[in-house]
Amino acid sequence: MAEAGREGRPGSGELAGLDAWWRAANYLAAGQIFLLDNPLLREPLAAEHIKPRLLGHWGTVPGLTLTYAHLNRVIRRTSANVLLVVGPGHGAAALNAAAWLEGTYSECHPDVALDEEGMRLLFRQFSFPGGVPSHASPHLPGSIHEGGELGYALAHATGAALDKPGLVVACVIGDGEAETGPLAASWQAPVFLNPDEDGAVLPILHLNGYKIANPTVLSRLPRDELRSLVRGFGWEPIEVEGTDPLAVHEAYAAALDECFALMARGRRPVVLLRTPKGWTGPEWRDGEPVEGNWRSHQVPLPAARHDARQLLQLERWLRSYRPEELFDRRGAPAAVVAEQNPDAGLRMSANPLAHGLVQRELRLPSVPAHAVDVPTPGVRGAESTRVLGRYLRDAMRLNAGRRNLLLFSPDEHASNRLDAVFEVTGRRWRLPTHPGDDHLRENGRVFEVLSEHLCQGWLEGYLLTGGHGVFSTYEAFAHLVDSMVAQHAKWLHTAAAMPWRRAVPSLNYLITSHVWRQDHNGASHQDPGFIDHILSKRAEVARVYLPPDANCLLHVTDHCLRSKGLVNVIVAGKQWEPQYLDADAARAHCERGFGLWEWASTDQDGATDVVLACAGDVPTQETLAAVEVLLGLVPDLRIRVVNVVDLTRLPAPTRHPHGVSDRDYTSVFTADVPVIFAFHGYPWLIHELTYNRPNHDHVHVRGFSENGGTTTPFDMCVQNSIDRFHLALAALERIPRVAGRLGTLRQRLLDHLDRHHDYIRRTGEDLPEVRNWTWGS
């Protein structure tokens, strides 16, 4: 263990300069939390110099600035390519300070210049109206990780390291953050990182002892147990501890030198860093401990603007860093500080990987070459995701050696019918293998681990550093990453406003094993609400696609893989189902996003009686079957069939960039005809998307209504009233010209439902005419 105590003596030369940089960064961070004016303390600190609302988090800052300074020392010495991921929440004051000292902040935000006025703006904008948040949002050069929600730092760092040999991703992990489930699972990274093809991840677990108001588990864990914990996951612990700054500098420098030497040999070191929370800040406040205590977590002197004692205490604290030594007369970093920065091309705050500037072109196979032959709509069947699996296999083959495409799934790749990719690659695995193991390879490009959080975090880190990928998962369990995708969507939206950031490849979900084909697993697997969650995010970022068949799935996936800066959700079933559109028709339909299916409609020669709309593969099948049921009852009905692939076509263009004009909308859905809409998900989403459209009062949606369980596939539809008989009845009830016969027609439909009910309970399977249905049968 590299250990330092208060008896340590100041170093000279390099370590003295490093300490000056650290003091400058701490001063700038504290200034962001407190100061509105007087940034260099050229006059005595007064109440009007203090922000009226003191917001920020000091406790984690000294450990972050310490780590940044020491990583810079290694970079200067070795010219290492280092990307920094910072997990502790709300640590942006430290990172803003570091990027400003390196000059990158001013390059990206020219108004925040390297002078006294720029320092004033740096301070003023922090946690201030119209300014920047206290966590590492996209405004911060060098960052790919927000840190506002805890738990994902090590997963993001691991994803960023994939396919980047020679890169070191340093990852600071807060000991509070380490208590989260995703972070706890993330320690398994050594099983999946290949030292020959990936970069190295250097976790730095900062054990400062406290969260907001409580001690942290790992800081109180017996030290031998903590060392055993990280060793058990494949890491080699290297410890640094102390309270005397210069002694800690000496120990930390030695520890990082050892870490980089180990990583060069393919080893996996982890730094266990123990320094006080709120280090170098106020030791006491009103007779209570602050430094080394939970009270330093946020603002150590919260009454500094109004309490004369705290104001004086703040001034003494800020002057303890000796800013007159650290900044010149213009307010720029003094030479002793500036000399500690790496060369411009090696600054962590300017790493091009963090800004989307390093991307590898993705080659994609021909969609028509993989299309299903559909000579007649709805007659032939296929497993749509199995067709997609062959397309992804060839995408992998086309990009072999380019290190730009990865697939992620929580142990469900084969279950989701995507196993054709195993013809050209395998599952990433670096532990021992046993006879009978399936497609395990040290360099496999399919990542399977039974944690949606890890799949999501790895993919996000990979995308944010220029890679491409797909995350496939069961529909009901996509909700496990709700908050993660929300953070990513917010990041993408904010990043798009930064001209120095380039749009990164989109986050692509393939949601399968969906609600309508989870009849065997029951209610626990039945929840289509992930698409509601996605469409609640910014319209500039969110997209949801519901391809009705395999050829539409191919076109949608191809489109999504080519897109940038979006969150794309594709919902598609994996079971055998009818196919409707050939390759050309599918391409045209997907480009329009929704449209009239004339081949299934009967209103070409007269006024439309009813519109049967659908979105989703099973709702599409039931809608088409409902057309045949209706025509069997009333042969002269004029029915219009509308299929929706892109849900974001439904809102008005003022609400979503994919929205079409009211004129185009009514040309498909009509202006006054009843619309029976069979929807894959919760019915209210369609109502929300179309609430201000013409004819909304005549739109009647059938979707998942939390009914069902372990039953037959068709009975799932019946229990939620999206089956062909309920859809037909809903249509007949709203067509005036059949009102006189409605009683008889209703009874015939109810008889079908009764027969279904009795049959499945007697035989355990759906009626033959339902199981074997094809269009035109």
PyMOL commands that set and color helices and strands:
alter all, ss='L'
color gray80, all
select helices_A, chain A and resi 14-34+47-49+61-78+92-102+104-108+116-125+153-161+177-179+181-186+189-191+217-220+223-232+245-264+294-296+308-319+323-326+335-338+344-346+348-350+352-355+368-370+384-398+419-423+452-464+475-495+515-517+523-525+530-535+550-562+583-592+598-600+617-633+647-649+662-669+683-690+696-698+713-719+724-732+736-763+768-771
alter helices_A, ss='H'
color red, helices_A
select strands_A, chain A and resi 2-3+81-86+167-174+200-206+236-241+269-274+284-285+288-289+381-383+405-409+427-428+440-441+446-448+468-474+507-512+542-545+567-571+576-578+594-596+610-615+639-644+675-679+699-702
alter strands_A, ss='S'
color yellow, strands_A
deselect
rebuild
show_as cartoon
